[in-house]
Every structure is written in C-alpha cells, then in structure tokens.
Amino acid sequence: MSNSPRKAIGNYEIRRELAQGGMGIVYLATQPALERDVVIKSLRRGLADDPSLEKRFQREAQAAAAIHHQNTVAVYDCFAWRGEHFIVQEYVAGEDLAAILRIVRRIEPRIAGMIALEIARGLEEVHARTVVHRDLKPGNILIGRAGEVKIADFGIALERQKSALTQVGHAVGTPGYMSPEQHRGERADPRSDVFSFGVLLYEMLTGTLPFQRSDEADEADEADEADEGEPSLIQQIEAGHYVPARRLTPGIPRSQSALIRRCLYARPKRRIQSATGIRRAIERSIGRLTPAECRSEIAAWLWERGVFVAEGNETEVIRPPESRRALRHPVRAAAFAAASAAVLAGVGLVQVGGFPLPEAMPVAGEPLARVRFQIDPATEVRIDGGPALRVPAGDAVDLAPGSHHVSFRHPELGTSEQRIVVVRGEERTLEPIYASRSEQP
C-alpha cells in the first residue's frame, strides 16, 4: 500500500484516515452520488491471502447488511478494488462508549438506562436475524452527537444457522466482556450477548468492570496467580464474584442492579433469556420512552458534560430549561417527598420520572398501572393530595390498582381535577380539561 494519502477508493472520495488496526485502515469518505459521508474499512494486503480472515471480513459485511435497524450500524457495500477488499458502512458522527466513559468515568442511572434501552432494541433485531454479536463492549457501541446509539463491528458475529468459522475450543471475544461459555470456547447463543450486556451496563453505572484480572497480566501470569490463591478471570465469572454495582455507586436503582445480576449468572439458563426480556425490564424501570426521547436526553447529557463541542456553525444541543429542572434534583426530591407522603397516607405511588421510590411501601411487588400525562411543561400535577410534581413529557407515574385523585394546575389555564380508577397492568394517558377546552395546553 502506498504511503501517500489516498484520494479515492472506487467511487468514494477519501476525506481522512480515522484509524488503523490489525485488520486494516478505516477511512472517512464521501459518496458523491448520494452526497453522504461513509466509513470505509479496508482489509490489509496480505491478510486477504488468508482464507479465514477474508471470510471473516466478508461475514462482517453480510451479517451487518442483513440487519436493518436504527440501533445498528448500517452496511452499504462490500467490494474488491485493485486487489484490496473494502466494506462501506454508515458514518456515525460522535464517539464510541469507551471514549465517553474515559471522559465522564460513569453515567448517571437514567441516562445509562436510556443507552441500555437503545442497545437492547438493537440487540433484539440482531437476534431476530439469528445473529449473535459475540463482542458487545463499549468500543463497539457508537453514540452520535444527536444522541443516537448504534451497535457496531460484527467482525466475529455468529450466524446460528450457519457453521462457525471459529473452531470449537477456541475462545472468541474480549475477555472482560465474554460469557463463561465463550471463555470455554463453546458455541455462543443470544444469552452470551445477554451476559456481555450485563457487563456493559455495570461498567456504565460504576466506571469499572465486574470481573477483571488483578493486573494486566497475560494468561500465563493469570494461571500463576490462580495457583497462589488469586482467582482467575474465568474463576471469578464462574463463581459470580463481583462487587454489587450499588455498593460501588450508591444511588443506582435496585431495578438496574437486579437487571445486572440477572444478566451475569454463569449458567445461561438462569440469565434473562432474550434481549426482549432486557428491554422490558428497562422499560419497567425508566418508562416506555420513544427512541426520539432517548436520543434527546442522551445528547443533552453528553453535551452538558463536554463530551461533544460545537464545531463551525453547528448548534450545541441543550436541554430545555423545563426539562433540565424536571429531570434533576427537583424531581428526585419531589419523588422522595411523594414517597414519604404516600407511605403515611397509604397511597400506592411507586415511581415518578424514572426514579424508583422506597420499597417499604404497602404495594411493593403488586402489579401496577402506568399513567402518562399529556400536559404543558409548566403544569403541576398532584396525586391523591401529595406534593406538586413536574412530570417530564414521556415519563410515567406508576400507581397501585384502585381509585386516585389527580389534579392539574397551570399558571395561565387554571386548575383541573379528575378521579380515576385503574386496574392492574393498565396503561393510560391523562389530559387535563380546563374551563375552556380551546385553551388547553
């Protein structure tokens, strides 16, 4: 390969080199015909002579190209040009999660939950296409400047309906994130990705890995440590020896800690059995947020912490003032105040704005009803005479089955009151009815 900068690869104009790795070089390029930026990954000359590496390179393109989902990186093309092999894929302007964690160290629970929700959505589609990713880790999760979350790098993905290129008995993946069956060189299935997801969520919330070597030793050194009584990485994983996330980072919701635990069981049969199960668990914790709602909050949080900086004429992403106030300490304070009032009054208010309330409430463990509000951001909501709450758009309040009094107060439109009766598992949306319906927010 020439040392001079490339100007073009096939029909693509090269803008700059993004990275180099063992497999080849990654370029940022432009596709003039469609006027869009793309990423081009090359397979180094010489490596293409290795049939297994060439097949792996082609398999990455084929596996990713079969998946069409907003939470996975799209593959546009795979071709050979002047004796070299290339993959053309979607360009995500942003950072990978590994780089983000180096900047912020850890991610607050609500935002981590949204990122996890988007990953779970992408993983659902990956598994639905009978593909196992086998290398979920922060470096393979891309987060764009607009808050989009995408799973990348299907280089070692396994299509369950086809034979694996990796021989049984050979471990494939990244050690700190691999399931125990991957460490043993056994065939992976979707539950292997579930395990890696649990590691990834733990790292987002705590800034560290649940299972890790005592140093950066290689496998031989690790074996020596094991002989001296220090458990090896695989021994830690098999035994489930890790510090609970809530001990490292107080304030993590119990629901997220429980989700991590259910993902990290050594035995696949004990884990959550699917990405769908993960998604549903997260939605029970933070609400059934739309992808647009997730992108908005993720982007605002990252921009506020300086992960992204405006370039040229780019507009900085800033959370609206009402949303910022609602999603930070005032809602948390209101939530705990509501919890105290609810305990004293016997009211079944369990969750506000994604923040779980104390478990000692009378309705703990009872199936709940979920209520959302179609209201102007300035509207205050009171439930059963409790404190005034500002409920962000898209967030839900979980109520115990039964009768509840809900009042709305808007600084300009006045007040509105409703008596509702909810049943277990019900979901509904409430809208205040003011004196003049034409004046509704």
QUIDA-V976591 format. One record per run of one state. SS is the DSSP state (hx for helix, st for strand, lp for the rest). FROM is the first residue (numbers start at 1). TO is the last residue. Records with the same first field share a line. If there is no record, write none. Layout:
SS = FROM-TO, FROM-TO
This chain:
lp = 1-7, 10-11, 21-24, 32-35, 44-46, 50-50, 66-71, 73-74, 82-83, 91-93, 105-108, 129-130, 133-137, 145-148, 152-157, 160-174, 178-179, 184-189, 207-218, 228-232, 240-244, 249-253, 264-267, 271-274, 287-290, 305-320, 328-328, 346-348, 353-354, 357-367, 374-379, 384-388, 390-395, 401-401, 411-413, 423-426, 431-436, 440-441
st = 8-9, 12-20, 25-31, 36-43, 72-72, 75-81, 84-90, 94-96, 131-132, 141-144, 149-151, 158-159, 349-352, 355-356, 368-373, 380-383, 389-389, 396-400, 402-410, 414-422, 427-430
hx = 47-49, 51-65, 97-104, 109-128, 138-140, 175-177, 180-183, 190-206, 219-227, 233-239, 245-248, 254-263, 268-270, 275-286, 291-304, 321-327, 329-345, 437-439
